[in-house]
């Protein structure tokens, strides 16, 4: 139990930064999936959605740089950082697979798989709160 002067792993500034990078990455991946599913010839893609998707590479790079670091500290902080690292690595792998499959003519399957992985990571969010 945390006393009044102790912080849980979710309040550690390193975890807050790392979690923010993961959440931004998820937001950009969600936007990418939504745009990939957008009906051509329909309504134009909203500019905010386009801008969020356009940040994907930067956000992926930031999250991967943080995931490459080593967290030292209380076991709860290390466990939380490890959970976030795992999520970042899984999302990175899913995005790479999405790009390869999309370029290989399997666009719809690629979108479904990426969306599924993003959804799975969202369901695991309790691991880094």
QUINOR-V33988 format. One record per pair of residues at least 24 apart in sequence whose C-alpha atoms are under 10 Angstrom apart, sorted by the first residue. I is the first residue (numbers start at 1). J is the second residue. Records with the same first field share a line. If there is no record, write none. Layout:
I->J  J
//
This chain:
7->77
8->74  76  77  129
9->73  74  75  76  77  78  79  80  81  128  129
10->76  77  80  81  127  128  129
11->77  129
12->73  77
14->66  71  77  81
15->71  77  78  80  81  84  128  129
16->81  128  129
17->63  66
18->62  63  64  65  66  67  80  81  84  85  88  128
19->63  66  80  81  84  85  88  125  128  129
20->63
21->59  60  61  62  63  64  66  67  84  88
22->59  60  62  63  64  66  67  84  85  87  88  91  121
23->59  63  84  88  122  125
24->52  55  56  59  60  62  63
25->52  53  55  56  57  58  59  60  61  62  63  88  91  92  118
26->56  59  60  87  88  91  118  119  121  122
27->52  53  55  56  59  118
28->52  53  54  55  56  57  58  59  60
29->53  54  55  56  57  59  60  91  92  94  95  114  115  118
30->56  114  115  118  119
31->55  56
32->56  95  111  114  115
33->98  110  111  112  113  114  115  118
34->111  115
36->107  108  110  111
37->107  108  111  112
56->95
60->88  89  91  92  95
61->92
63->87  88  89  92
64->88  89  91  92
76->128
77->128
79->127  128
80->126  127  128  129
81->127  128
82->127  128
83->124  125  126  127  128
84->121  124  125  127  128  129
86->121
87->117  118  120  121  122  124  125  127  128
88->121
90->117  118  120  121
91->117  118  120  121
93->117
94->118
//
